Amino acid sequence: MSKALGGALLALATALCVAPAAASTRLGESCDLAVLGARDAAGFMRFDRALREAVQGSDAQALDALLQFPLAINRGASRTTIADAAAWRKQFDAAWWPVLQRAVAGQQPQALFCNADGVMYGDGAIWANPAGGEFRISAINLPRQAAPSGAHAAAAPSVLLDCSTEKVRIVIDAAAGGAPRYRSWNKPHAPPEAPALELAGKADGEGTGSCHRRIWRFTSGNVRYIVGEPGCTDGSVPPDAKARLEVEIAGKPALDAWCR
């Protein structure tokens, strides 16, 4: 072997030995952070450590630093969008700490699930997304029993949805006991006039994180009223649509209209 060839091979071997390994974006079998545009897992691991320290120590100030605004707070069928840190401090309730603590303590980073909506802790109690180069909490999903109490309860809005189709005005609010109430007025009539129809119903939701959407269902005889928020869409939903109203009579579609 010539000296020149030997030197070239030695240089190549040296370069291969010292070349840095490709950064891994995978946390575990259920999460590859590349789906969120991350180039490595280091930034997320910094966030994860800070989150665990904040919730385990019930450190509200440390938790504040990990939030992304606007922040979605989903509680059963009720959703609140927190615009900034000042609004967050008014909404936050100490009863939320156990929910956050269980979500974080229940999963180690290698067991976390993620998709294009973000990284999920627990059963969707916390969702995190990249924001400004760092991971931040983008949504918090609370069970019904974790609703704010005391002074915080007064801050929660009672009206869940207020929108209009071409022919009717619809208002859904929380009636006594928390059950949703559907009221509608035939245009040009509107509140505070007596509604043309008033029904009590049930609320649920579907989707996770920022794609969570509320759905309300009401029944009057053989007529069903279903009102659902758009959630995440493919772009076919009108930009000003607040919800979709579907009416079924005897199980057959009778009306399908956007409510703005």
Secondary structure, 3 states (H helix, E strand, C coil): CCHHHHHHHHHHHHHHHHCCCCCCCEEECCEEHHHHCCCCCHHHHHHHHHHHHHHHCCCHHHHHCCEEEEEEEEECCEEEEECCHHHHHHHCCHHHHHHHHHHHHCCCHHHCEEECCEEEECCCCEEEEEECCEEEEEEEEECHHHCCCHHHHHHCCCEEEEEECCCEEEEEEECHHHCEEEEEEECCCCCCCCCCEEEEEEEEEECCHHHCEEEEEEEECCEEEEEECCCCCCCCCCCCCCEEEEEEECCEEEEEEEEC
